[in-house]
Amino acid sequence: MFRKTFKYKDFNGVDREETKLFNLTEAEMMQLTMKYPAGVDTYIKDLMEALVAEFGQEEVKTWHFGVFT
């Protein structure tokens, strides 16, 4: 599971904090396996490279990643 807490000001100037979660189920992993013949590991590597390109290495390092079974 991936969890990221965002701090921001809303349109009314009020400070807000929200935590967003990202998770893949076993069924979703099977779909990814069929969709990406090169392997899910290649997909995740490409995804991480895209995140680093978008947000920067230092920002991505602050994110917390975990795996739950």
PyMOL Python script that loads the backbone (N, CA, C, O; Angstrom):
from pymol import cmd

cmd.read_pdbstr("""\
ATOM      1  N   MET A   1       0.845  -1.179   0.000  1.00  0.00           N
ATOM      2  CA  MET A   1       0.000   0.000   0.000  1.00  0.00           C
ATOM      3  C   MET A   1       0.892   1.244   0.000  1.00  0.00           C
ATOM      4  O   MET A   1       1.938   1.287   0.646  1.00  0.00           O
ATOM      5  N   PHE A   2       0.457   2.213  -0.718  1.00  0.00           N
ATOM      6  CA  PHE A   2       1.160   3.493  -0.821  1.00  0.00           C
ATOM      7  C   PHE A   2       0.325   4.538  -0.095  1.00  0.00           C
ATOM      8  O   PHE A   2      -0.882   4.639  -0.311  1.00  0.00           O
ATOM      9  N   ARG A   3       0.969   5.306   0.758  1.00  0.00           N
ATOM     10  CA  ARG A   3       0.272   6.339   1.513  1.00  0.00           C
ATOM     11  C   ARG A   3       1.059   7.648   1.383  1.00  0.00           C
ATOM     12  O   ARG A   3       2.277   7.673   1.555  1.00  0.00           O
ATOM     13  N   LYS A   4       0.344   8.725   1.079  1.00  0.00           N
ATOM     14  CA  LYS A   4       0.964  10.047   0.967  1.00  0.00           C
ATOM     15  C   LYS A   4       0.055  11.067   1.621  1.00  0.00           C
ATOM     16  O   LYS A   4      -1.141  11.125   1.335  1.00  0.00           O
ATOM     17  N   THR A   5       0.628  11.871   2.501  1.00  0.00           N
ATOM     18  CA  THR A   5      -0.124  12.937   3.150  1.00  0.00           C
ATOM     19  C   THR A   5       0.200  14.248   2.456  1.00  0.00           C
ATOM     20  O   THR A   5       1.365  14.608   2.287  1.00  0.00           O
ATOM     21  N   PHE A   6      -0.837  14.948   2.060  1.00  0.00           N
ATOM     22  CA  PHE A   6      -0.690  16.224   1.373  1.00  0.00           C
ATOM     23  C   PHE A   6      -1.151  17.345   2.297  1.00  0.00           C
ATOM     24  O   PHE A   6      -2.204  17.248   2.926  1.00  0.00           O
ATOM     25  N   LYS A   7      -0.366  18.396   2.373  1.00  0.00           N
ATOM     26  CA  LYS A   7      -0.763  19.609   3.093  1.00  0.00           C
ATOM     27  C   LYS A   7      -0.951  20.695   2.047  1.00  0.00           C
ATOM     28  O   LYS A   7      -0.106  20.880   1.171  1.00  0.00           O
ATOM     29  N   TYR A   8      -2.065  21.414   2.145  1.00  0.00           N
ATOM     30  CA  TYR A   8      -2.360  22.442   1.162  1.00  0.00           C
ATOM     31  C   TYR A   8      -3.346  23.440   1.744  1.00  0.00           C
ATOM     32  O   TYR A   8      -3.920  23.215   2.809  1.00  0.00           O
ATOM     33  N   LYS A   9      -3.536  24.549   1.029  1.00  0.00           N
ATOM     34  CA  LYS A   9      -4.561  25.524   1.386  1.00  0.00           C
ATOM     35  C   LYS A   9      -5.703  25.373   0.401  1.00  0.00           C
ATOM     36  O   LYS A   9      -5.484  25.319  -0.809  1.00  0.00           O
ATOM     37  N   ASP A  10      -6.932  25.305   0.922  1.00  0.00           N
ATOM     38  CA  ASP A  10      -8.074  25.188   0.032  1.00  0.00           C
ATOM     39  C   ASP A  10      -8.408  26.557  -0.575  1.00  0.00           C
ATOM     40  O   ASP A  10      -7.714  27.541  -0.321  1.00  0.00           O
ATOM     41  N   PHE A  11      -9.465  26.608  -1.371  1.00  0.00           N
ATOM     42  CA  PHE A  11      -9.823  27.842  -2.070  1.00  0.00           C
ATOM     43  C   PHE A  11     -10.235  28.963  -1.122  1.00  0.00           C
ATOM     44  O   PHE A  11     -10.256  30.131  -1.510  1.00  0.00           O
ATOM     45  N   ASN A  12     -10.561  28.611   0.118  1.00  0.00           N
ATOM     46  CA  ASN A  12     -10.932  29.617   1.106  1.00  0.00           C
ATOM     47  C   ASN A  12      -9.750  30.044   1.979  1.00  0.00           C
ATOM     48  O   ASN A  12      -9.915  30.816   2.923  1.00  0.00           O
ATOM     49  N   GLY A  13      -8.556  29.536   1.656  1.00  0.00           N
ATOM     50  CA  GLY A  13      -7.358  29.901   2.398  1.00  0.00           C
ATOM     51  C   GLY A  13      -7.169  29.123   3.691  1.00  0.00           C
ATOM     52  O   GLY A  13      -6.314  29.475   4.504  1.00  0.00           O
ATOM     53  N   VAL A  14      -7.959  28.064   3.894  1.00  0.00           N
ATOM     54  CA  VAL A  14      -7.869  27.241   5.099  1.00  0.00           C
ATOM     55  C   VAL A  14      -6.821  26.149   4.878  1.00  0.00           C
ATOM     56  O   VAL A  14      -6.838  25.467   3.853  1.00  0.00           O
ATOM     57  N   ASP A  15      -5.901  25.985   5.851  1.00  0.00           N
ATOM     58  CA  ASP A  15      -4.909  24.917   5.768  1.00  0.00           C
ATOM     59  C   ASP A  15      -5.598  23.569   5.911  1.00  0.00           C
ATOM     60  O   ASP A  15      -6.415  23.372   6.810  1.00  0.00           O
ATOM     61  N   ARG A  16      -5.264  22.646   5.021  1.00  0.00           N
ATOM     62  CA  ARG A  16      -5.860  21.306   5.022  1.00  0.00           C
ATOM     63  C   ARG A  16      -4.752  20.269   4.961  1.00  0.00           C
ATOM     64  O   ARG A  16      -3.644  20.541   4.501  1.00  0.00           O
ATOM     65  N   GLU A  17      -5.079  19.072   5.438  1.00  0.00           N
ATOM     66  CA  GLU A  17      -4.168  17.938   5.354  1.00  0.00           C
ATOM     67  C   GLU A  17      -4.991  16.699   5.030  1.00  0.00           C
ATOM     68  O   GLU A  17      -5.968  16.400   5.716  1.00  0.00           O
ATOM     69  N   GLU A  18      -4.597  15.982   3.987  1.00  0.00           N
ATOM     70  CA  GLU A  18      -5.302  14.771   3.580  1.00  0.00           C
ATOM     71  C   GLU A  18      -4.291  13.669   3.312  1.00  0.00           C
ATOM     72  O   GLU A  18      -3.207  13.927   2.789  1.00  0.00           O
ATOM     73  N   THR A  19      -4.647  12.444   3.669  1.00  0.00           N
ATOM     74  CA  THR A  19      -3.830  11.283   3.371  1.00  0.00           C
ATOM     75  C   THR A  19      -4.535  10.478   2.289  1.00  0.00           C
ATOM     76  O   THR A  19      -5.712  10.140   2.422  1.00  0.00           O
ATOM     77  N   LYS A  20      -3.817  10.178   1.232  1.00  0.00           N
ATOM     78  CA  LYS A  20      -4.352   9.388   0.120  1.00  0.00           C
ATOM     79  C   LYS A  20      -3.671   8.023   0.131  1.00  0.00           C
ATOM     80  O   LYS A  20      -2.478   7.919   0.415  1.00  0.00           O
ATOM     81  N   LEU A  21      -4.436   6.977  -0.179  1.00  0.00           N
ATOM     82  CA  LEU A  21      -3.934   5.614  -0.177  1.00  0.00           C
ATOM     83  C   LEU A  21      -4.048   4.998  -1.565  1.00  0.00           C
ATOM     84  O   LEU A  21      -4.986   5.293  -2.305  1.00  0.00           O
ATOM     85  N   PHE A  22      -3.098   4.148  -1.914  1.00  0.00           N
ATOM     86  CA  PHE A  22      -3.093   3.445  -3.190  1.00  0.00           C
ATOM     87  C   PHE A  22      -2.792   1.982  -2.912  1.00  0.00           C
ATOM     88  O   PHE A  22      -1.825   1.665  -2.219  1.00  0.00           O
ATOM     89  N   ASN A  23      -3.617   1.088  -3.449  1.00  0.00           N
ATOM     90  CA  ASN A  23      -3.452  -0.332  -3.191  1.00  0.00           C
ATOM     91  C   ASN A  23      -3.844  -1.138  -4.421  1.00  0.00           C
ATOM     92  O   ASN A  23      -4.757  -0.755  -5.153  1.00  0.00           O
ATOM     93  N   LEU A  24      -3.163  -2.244  -4.650  1.00  0.00           N
ATOM     94  CA  LEU A  24      -3.522  -3.175  -5.717  1.00  0.00           C
ATOM     95  C   LEU A  24      -3.990  -4.476  -5.101  1.00  0.00           C
ATOM     96  O   LEU A  24      -3.313  -5.037  -4.240  1.00  0.00           O
ATOM     97  N   THR A  25      -5.155  -4.966  -5.539  1.00  0.00           N
ATOM     98  CA  THR A  25      -5.653  -6.263  -5.081  1.00  0.00           C
ATOM     99  C   THR A  25      -4.972  -7.376  -5.871  1.00  0.00           C
ATOM    100  O   THR A  25      -4.275  -7.119  -6.852  1.00  0.00           O
ATOM    101  N   GLU A  26      -5.183  -8.618  -5.431  1.00  0.00           N
ATOM    102  CA  GLU A  26      -4.605  -9.751  -6.140  1.00  0.00           C
ATOM    103  C   GLU A  26      -5.161  -9.830  -7.565  1.00  0.00           C
ATOM    104  O   GLU A  26      -4.422 -10.142  -8.499  1.00  0.00           O
ATOM    105  N   ALA A  27      -6.451  -9.552  -7.738  1.00  0.00           N
ATOM    106  CA  ALA A  27      -7.063  -9.566  -9.069  1.00  0.00           C
ATOM    107  C   ALA A  27      -6.446  -8.489  -9.964  1.00  0.00           C
ATOM    108  O   ALA A  27      -6.195  -8.734 -11.144  1.00  0.00           O
ATOM    109  N   GLU A  28      -6.205  -7.317  -9.418  1.00  0.00           N
ATOM    110  CA  GLU A  28      -5.579  -6.242 -10.197  1.00  0.00           C
ATOM    111  C   GLU A  28      -4.155  -6.615 -10.587  1.00  0.00           C
ATOM    112  O   GLU A  28      -3.705  -6.286 -11.684  1.00  0.00           O
ATOM    113  N   MET A  29      -3.441  -7.301  -9.695  1.00  0.00           N
ATOM    114  CA  MET A  29      -2.084  -7.756 -10.025  1.00  0.00           C
ATOM    115  C   MET A  29      -2.121  -8.770 -11.165  1.00  0.00           C
ATOM    116  O   MET A  29      -1.253  -8.751 -12.038  1.00  0.00           O
ATOM    117  N   MET A  30      -3.120  -9.658 -11.167  1.00  0.00           N
ATOM    118  CA  MET A  30      -3.259 -10.623 -12.254  1.00  0.00           C
ATOM    119  C   MET A  30      -3.536  -9.923 -13.578  1.00  0.00           C
ATOM    120  O   MET A  30      -2.986 -10.308 -14.609  1.00  0.00           O
ATOM    121  N   GLN A  31      -4.384  -8.896 -13.557  1.00  0.00           N
ATOM    122  CA  GLN A  31      -4.665  -8.118 -14.764  1.00  0.00           C
ATOM    123  C   GLN A  31      -3.399  -7.439 -15.270  1.00  0.00           C
ATOM    124  O   GLN A  31      -3.132  -7.433 -16.472  1.00  0.00           O
ATOM    125  N   LEU A  32      -2.625  -6.871 -14.362  1.00  0.00           N
ATOM    126  CA  LEU A  32      -1.373  -6.229 -14.760  1.00  0.00           C
ATOM    127  C   LEU A  32      -0.398  -7.235 -15.348  1.00  0.00           C
ATOM    128  O   LEU A  32       0.306  -6.936 -16.313  1.00  0.00           O
ATOM    129  N   THR A  33      -0.358  -8.433 -14.764  1.00  0.00           N
ATOM    130  CA  THR A  33       0.529  -9.478 -15.265  1.00  0.00           C
ATOM    131  C   THR A  33       0.179  -9.839 -16.697  1.00  0.00           C
ATOM    132  O   THR A  33       1.067 -10.040 -17.526  1.00  0.00           O
ATOM    133  N   MET A  34      -1.120  -9.923 -16.991  1.00  0.00           N
ATOM    134  CA  MET A  34      -1.543 -10.245 -18.355  1.00  0.00           C
ATOM    135  C   MET A  34      -1.341  -9.053 -19.296  1.00  0.00           C
ATOM    136  O   MET A  34      -1.027  -9.231 -20.473  1.00  0.00           O
ATOM    137  N   LYS A  35      -1.524  -7.845 -18.774  1.00  0.00           N
ATOM    138  CA  LYS A  35      -1.424  -6.650 -19.609  1.00  0.00           C
ATOM    139  C   LYS A  35       0.030  -6.304 -19.956  1.00  0.00           C
ATOM    140  O   LYS A  35       0.300  -5.772 -21.033  1.00  0.00           O
ATOM    141  N   TYR A  36       0.957  -6.601 -19.055  1.00  0.00           N
ATOM    142  CA  TYR A  36       2.369  -6.260 -19.253  1.00  0.00           C
ATOM    143  C   TYR A  36       3.209  -7.525 -19.315  1.00  0.00           C
ATOM    144  O   TYR A  36       3.726  -7.982 -18.296  1.00  0.00           O
ATOM    145  N   PRO A  37       3.347  -8.098 -20.520  1.00  0.00           N
ATOM    146  CA  PRO A  37       4.098  -9.349 -20.664  1.00  0.00           C
ATOM    147  C   PRO A  37       5.552  -9.232 -20.199  1.00  0.00           C
ATOM    148  O   PRO A  37       6.167 -10.235 -19.836  1.00  0.00           O
ATOM    149  N   ALA A  38       6.102  -8.020 -20.207  1.00  0.00           N
ATOM    150  CA  ALA A  38       7.483  -7.835 -19.740  1.00  0.00           C
ATOM    151  C   ALA A  38       7.585  -8.025 -18.236  1.00  0.00           C
ATOM    152  O   ALA A  38       8.683  -8.165 -17.697  1.00  0.00           O
ATOM    153  N   GLY A  39       6.441  -8.030 -17.553  1.00  0.00           N
ATOM    154  CA  GLY A  39       6.429  -8.256 -16.114  1.00  0.00           C
ATOM    155  C   GLY A  39       5.946  -7.038 -15.345  1.00  0.00           C
ATOM    156  O   GLY A  39       6.140  -5.893 -15.754  1.00  0.00           O
ATOM    157  N   VAL A  40       5.315  -7.322 -14.228  1.00  0.00           N
ATOM    158  CA  VAL A  40       4.812  -6.250 -13.371  1.00  0.00           C
ATOM    159  C   VAL A  40       5.976  -5.451 -12.792  1.00  0.00           C
ATOM    160  O   VAL A  40       5.860  -4.245 -12.576  1.00  0.00           O
ATOM    161  N   ASP A  41       7.097  -6.126 -12.541  1.00  0.00           N
ATOM    162  CA  ASP A  41       8.257  -5.415 -12.008  1.00  0.00           C
ATOM    163  C   ASP A  41       8.729  -4.327 -12.975  1.00  0.00           C
ATOM    164  O   ASP A  41       9.134  -3.246 -12.547  1.00  0.00           O
ATOM    165  N   THR A  42       8.676  -4.614 -14.282  1.00  0.00           N
ATOM    166  CA  THR A  42       9.042  -3.604 -15.281  1.00  0.00           C
ATOM    167  C   THR A  42       8.038  -2.465 -15.270  1.00  0.00           C
ATOM    168  O   THR A  42       8.412  -1.298 -15.389  1.00  0.00           O
ATOM    169  N   TYR A  43       6.757  -2.805 -15.127  1.00  0.00           N
ATOM    170  CA  TYR A  43       5.716  -1.780 -15.045  1.00  0.00           C
ATOM    171  C   TYR A  43       5.944  -0.873 -13.838  1.00  0.00           C
ATOM    172  O   TYR A  43       5.874   0.350 -13.954  1.00  0.00           O
ATOM    173  N   ILE A  44       6.217  -1.474 -12.683  1.00  0.00           N
ATOM    174  CA  ILE A  44       6.429  -0.683 -11.465  1.00  0.00           C
ATOM    175  C   ILE A  44       7.687   0.167 -11.595  1.00  0.00           C
ATOM    176  O   ILE A  44       7.702   1.317 -11.157  1.00  0.00           O
ATOM    177  N   LYS A  45       8.737  -0.383 -12.188  1.00  0.00           N
ATOM    178  CA  LYS A  45       9.962   0.391 -12.412  1.00  0.00           C
ATOM    179  C   LYS A  45       9.672   1.599 -13.304  1.00  0.00           C
ATOM    180  O   LYS A  45      10.117   2.710 -13.012  1.00  0.00           O
ATOM    181  N   ASP A  46       8.930   1.383 -14.385  1.00  0.00           N
ATOM    182  CA  ASP A  46       8.564   2.482 -15.281  1.00  0.00           C
ATOM    183  C   ASP A  46       7.693   3.512 -14.564  1.00  0.00           C
ATOM    184  O   ASP A  46       7.848   4.717 -14.765  1.00  0.00           O
ATOM    185  N   LEU A  47       6.775   3.023 -13.724  1.00  0.00           N
ATOM    186  CA  LEU A  47       5.920   3.914 -12.949  1.00  0.00           C
ATOM    187  C   LEU A  47       6.756   4.774 -12.004  1.00  0.00           C
ATOM    188  O   LEU A  47       6.539   5.982 -11.908  1.00  0.00           O
ATOM    189  N   MET A  48       7.704   4.161 -11.311  1.00  0.00           N
ATOM    190  CA  MET A  48       8.557   4.914 -10.380  1.00  0.00           C
ATOM    191  C   MET A  48       9.404   5.950 -11.129  1.00  0.00           C
ATOM    192  O   MET A  48       9.586   7.068 -10.648  1.00  0.00           O
ATOM    193  N   GLU A  49       9.910   5.585 -12.285  1.00  0.00           N
ATOM    194  CA  GLU A  49      10.683   6.535 -13.081  1.00  0.00           C
ATOM    195  C   GLU A  49       9.815   7.728 -13.489  1.00  0.00           C
ATOM    196  O   GLU A  49      10.282   8.867 -13.496  1.00  0.00           O
ATOM    197  N   ALA A  50       8.549   7.459 -13.830  1.00  0.00           N
ATOM    198  CA  ALA A  50       7.634   8.540 -14.197  1.00  0.00           C
ATOM    199  C   ALA A  50       7.343   9.435 -12.990  1.00  0.00           C
ATOM    200  O   ALA A  50       7.278  10.656 -13.127  1.00  0.00           O
ATOM    201  N   LEU A  51       7.169   8.835 -11.813  1.00  0.00           N
ATOM    202  CA  LEU A  51       6.927   9.626 -10.604  1.00  0.00           C
ATOM    203  C   LEU A  51       8.126  10.500 -10.272  1.00  0.00           C
ATOM    204  O   LEU A  51       7.965  11.663  -9.900  1.00  0.00           O
ATOM    205  N   VAL A  52       9.325   9.949 -10.404  1.00  0.00           N
ATOM    206  CA  VAL A  52      10.541  10.732 -10.147  1.00  0.00           C
ATOM    207  C   VAL A  52      10.655  11.864 -11.156  1.00  0.00           C
ATOM    208  O   VAL A  52      11.030  12.979 -10.793  1.00  0.00           O
ATOM    209  N   ALA A  53      10.338  11.595 -12.409  1.00  0.00           N
ATOM    210  CA  ALA A  53      10.387  12.635 -13.437  1.00  0.00           C
ATOM    211  C   ALA A  53       9.389  13.748 -13.135  1.00  0.00           C
ATOM    212  O   ALA A  53       9.674  14.923 -13.369  1.00  0.00           O
ATOM    213  N   GLU A  54       8.216  13.379 -12.615  1.00  0.00           N
ATOM    214  CA  GLU A  54       7.164  14.358 -12.340  1.00  0.00           C
ATOM    215  C   GLU A  54       7.410  15.143 -11.052  1.00  0.00           C
ATOM    216  O   GLU A  54       7.249  16.363 -11.025  1.00  0.00           O
ATOM    217  N   PHE A  55       7.807  14.433  -9.969  1.00  0.00           N
ATOM    218  CA  PHE A  55       7.885  15.068  -8.655  1.00  0.00           C
ATOM    219  C   PHE A  55       9.306  15.281  -8.146  1.00  0.00           C
ATOM    220  O   PHE A  55       9.513  16.056  -7.212  1.00  0.00           O
ATOM    221  N   GLY A  56      10.277  14.615  -8.737  1.00  0.00           N
ATOM    222  CA  GLY A  56      11.663  14.752  -8.295  1.00  0.00           C
ATOM    223  C   GLY A  56      12.054  13.648  -7.323  1.00  0.00           C
ATOM    224  O   GLY A  56      11.227  13.147  -6.561  1.00  0.00           O
ATOM    225  N   GLN A  57      13.333  13.278  -7.365  1.00  0.00           N
ATOM    226  CA  GLN A  57      13.861  12.192  -6.542  1.00  0.00           C
ATOM    227  C   GLN A  57      13.678  12.459  -5.050  1.00  0.00           C
ATOM    228  O   GLN A  57      13.263  11.567  -4.311  1.00  0.00           O
ATOM    229  N   GLU A  58      13.980  13.666  -4.605  1.00  0.00           N
ATOM    230  CA  GLU A  58      13.894  13.975  -3.176  1.00  0.00           C
ATOM    231  C   GLU A  58      12.464  13.889  -2.656  1.00  0.00           C
ATOM    232  O   GLU A  58      12.248  13.428  -1.535  1.00  0.00           O
ATOM    233  N   GLU A  59      11.488  14.319  -3.442  1.00  0.00           N
ATOM    234  CA  GLU A  59      10.082  14.241  -3.021  1.00  0.00           C
ATOM    235  C   GLU A  59       9.627  12.787  -2.926  1.00  0.00           C
ATOM    236  O   GLU A  59       8.980  12.394  -1.955  1.00  0.00           O
ATOM    237  N   VAL A  60       9.966  11.994  -3.936  1.00  0.00           N
ATOM    238  CA  VAL A  60       9.542  10.593  -3.951  1.00  0.00           C
ATOM    239  C   VAL A  60      10.168   9.830  -2.780  1.00  0.00           C
ATOM    240  O   VAL A  60       9.547   8.919  -2.234  1.00  0.00           O
ATOM    241  N   LYS A  61      11.393  10.198  -2.393  1.00  0.00           N
ATOM    242  CA  LYS A  61      12.044   9.546  -1.254  1.00  0.00           C
ATOM    243  C   LYS A  61      11.282   9.749   0.043  1.00  0.00           C
ATOM    244  O   LYS A  61      11.388   8.926   0.952  1.00  0.00           O
ATOM    245  N   THR A  62      10.514  10.829   0.150  1.00  0.00           N
ATOM    246  CA  THR A  62       9.777  11.093   1.391  1.00  0.00           C
ATOM    247  C   THR A  62       8.486  10.295   1.480  1.00  0.00           C
ATOM    248  O   THR A  62       7.881  10.231   2.550  1.00  0.00           O
ATOM    249  N   TRP A  63       8.055   9.692   0.393  1.00  0.00           N
ATOM    250  CA  TRP A  63       6.817   8.921   0.386  1.00  0.00           C
ATOM    251  C   TRP A  63       7.045   7.590   1.074  1.00  0.00           C
ATOM    252  O   TRP A  63       8.170   7.089   1.103  1.00  0.00           O
ATOM    253  N   HIS A  64       5.989   7.012   1.629  1.00  0.00           N
ATOM    254  CA  HIS A  64       6.089   5.741   2.347  1.00  0.00           C
ATOM    255  C   HIS A  64       5.396   4.655   1.529  1.00  0.00           C
ATOM    256  O   HIS A  64       4.219   4.767   1.185  1.00  0.00           O
ATOM    257  N   PHE A  65       6.150   3.608   1.231  1.00  0.00           N
ATOM    258  CA  PHE A  65       5.606   2.479   0.491  1.00  0.00           C
ATOM    259  C   PHE A  65       5.609   1.253   1.407  1.00  0.00           C
ATOM    260  O   PHE A  65       6.539   1.067   2.192  1.00  0.00           O
ATOM    261  N   GLY A  66       4.593   0.435   1.311  1.00  0.00           N
ATOM    262  CA  GLY A  66       4.533  -0.775   2.114  1.00  0.00           C
ATOM    263  C   GLY A  66       3.788  -1.853   1.363  1.00  0.00           C
ATOM    264  O   GLY A  66       2.995  -1.565   0.466  1.00  0.00           O
ATOM    265  N   VAL A  67       4.042  -3.095   1.731  1.00  0.00           N
ATOM    266  CA  VAL A  67       3.371  -4.230   1.115  1.00  0.00           C
ATOM    267  C   VAL A  67       2.671  -4.994   2.234  1.00  0.00           C
ATOM    268  O   VAL A  67       3.280  -5.331   3.249  1.00  0.00           O
ATOM    269  N   PHE A  68       1.380  -5.261   2.033  1.00  0.00           N
ATOM    270  CA  PHE A  68       0.601  -6.008   3.020  1.00  0.00           C
ATOM    271  C   PHE A  68       0.037  -7.243   2.354  1.00  0.00           C
ATOM    272  O   PHE A  68      -0.485  -7.169   1.242  1.00  0.00           O
ATOM    273  N   THR A  69       0.139  -8.376   3.024  1.00  0.00           N
ATOM    274  CA  THR A  69      -0.388  -9.628   2.467  1.00  0.00           C
ATOM    275  C   THR A  69      -1.533 -10.127   3.318  1.00  0.00           C
ATOM    276  O   THR A  69      -2.115 -11.170   3.019  1.00  0.00           O
TER     277      THR A  69
END
""", "prot")
cmd.dss("prot")
cmd.show_as("cartoon", "prot")
cmd.util.cbc("prot")
cmd.orient("prot")
